[in-house]
């Protein structure tokens, strides 16, 4: 007997705080339900696991802070929030960019870098990965060069996600492949 799922799609909006996880749940395109708060990682993971058993597809979105993506006015603000923008040392006509500032949210920055590595594997045609393909995949590339390349991909991913969640673009326009839903 085939396991019948109760829902087609469940969307989860996840906001991670220092002491809790806040989740908003939307089932099959209906009105989002009131948020639920989980104090422990284990209770949060049990909730997500239950959603996976009840729905054919589960989508999760990490929300950038308490005000959402719409609080940013431009891509520079998004990069600054993530701490993935380069520091700058300028004088007169000279302009030199240095290491990333790390002045943003460290959790968001870490997750973006992790997502960027996943994109290398599962979305190899994403334009930033194409641009840095040699630095990311060749064995002779130094670890420092590989880290610089993945940080550049993570920065572009943050900006692209902001553009996507504020309805400025579509996944196809930014080069992301979205798996079609079953049903």
N, C-alpha and C positions, 0 to 999 in steps of 0.2 A: 504494500500500500504506500502511495506517495504522500509525504508529509505536506499537508495543506497549510499554507501561511494565512494568518488572519488579515494582514494588511499588504498592500502592494509596496508602499514606500513610507518610511518614517524618517523625518528630518530632525536632527538634534542640533540646537545651537548651544555651544558649551563655552562657559566663561570660567576660567580657572583663577581662583583667588588663593591667597596664602593659606587660608584655613578651610576652604570649602570648594566644591564644584557646583555651579549653578547651571541647570539645564532647562531649556525651553524645548518642548516636543510638539511636532506637527505631524499629523497622520493623514496620508493620502490627500494632501493639498487643502485640508480643512483649516479653520482658524487655529493658530497656535494656542496651546494650552498654557495655563499659568506655570510659572517656573517652579522647579523643584530644587531643593538644596541638599547636597550630600556632604557630610562632614568628613568622611573617610574615603580614601582611594578605593578600598575594597567595595564599599556600598555603591559607589559610582560605577565601578566596573561590572558589578552584578546587574545593575540597572541597564547598562549598555548591552550586556550579554542577553538579557531578557528581550530587549528590542530586536536583536538579531534573530532570536528564535521565533518572534511573532511576525516579522516582515520579510518580504522577498528581498528588499534592498533597504539598507540603512545608510543615510548620509549624515555626516557630522561636519560642523563648521565651528572653528574656534573663533570667537569674536574678539576683536582687538580692543580690549579695555572696556570700561563701563559705558562709554557713549557710542560705540559702534564705529563702523567704517566712515560714516557720513561726517564725522567730526573733522576729517582731514580735507583740506582745500586743494592740495596739490601733491604730486609725487614726492617732492622734497620733504614734506611733513611726514609722509608715510615712512620714508627712509630714516628720517631723524628719530621717529618713534621706535623703530626697530633697532636703532644703533648700528645699522649696516652702511651708513654713509661714510665716505672717507674724510679724515681730518685734512685741513688745508693750511699750507704755509706759503703765503703770498707776500710779495714785496715788489712794488712797481710793476714792471711787465712780467716778472717771474711768477710762475704759478706751479706749486708742487703739492700734489696730493699724497697723503701718508696713509697710515693704518686706519682701520675703522674706528669710529669714536667710542663705541660701546656705551653711549649715553642713553640708550633706550631700554626697553623692557628685555631683560636677559632671557626670560622664558620664551617670549615670542621669537627672539633671535635664534635661540637653540632649535626651536621647532621648525623655523623656516629653513635652517641649514639642513636639518634632518629630512624635511620634505624635498629640498633640492636634490639630495642624494637619491631619494626615491624616484624623483623625476628622471635622473640620469638613467636609471634602470628601466622604468616603465613608460616614460614619455621621451624617448631619445630624439624625437623630431621637434621638441619645444625649442624655439629660436635661440634663447640664451645658451642652451646646452649645445646646440649646433655651433655657436660661436666659440665656445670654450672646450669643444670636444677633445682636441689634442691635449690640452692641459689636464683634463679630467680622466682620460682613459689610457693614455700612453704610459708604459712602464718606466720610461726614462725621465718622466717629469718628476721634479723634486716635490717632497711633501708640502713645502711652503708655497710653491706655485699652484699645487692642487688645491690648497686651502683658499688661496686668493681667488681662484676661479670659482669655487663652490660658493664663496661669499658673494661674488658678483651675481651668480645665478639666483641665490636666495634673495638678494636685494631686488632683482627684477621680478621675482615671483611675488614678493610683497606688494610691489607696485601694481602688478597685473591682477592680483587678488583684489586690491582696492578698486581698481577700474572695473573688475567683474562684479563685485558686490554693490557698487554704486551705479550699476547699469550704464556704464560708459562704453562697454564693449561686450562681446560674446566670447565664449571659450574658443570658438573657431577662429576668430579674428586675432587672438593672441597666440594661437598655435597649440592649444591643449586639446587632446582627444578625449571626448566624453563617451563612456560606454553606454550604448542605448539601453533603455529599461526594457525588462521582459514583461510582456503582457499585452 
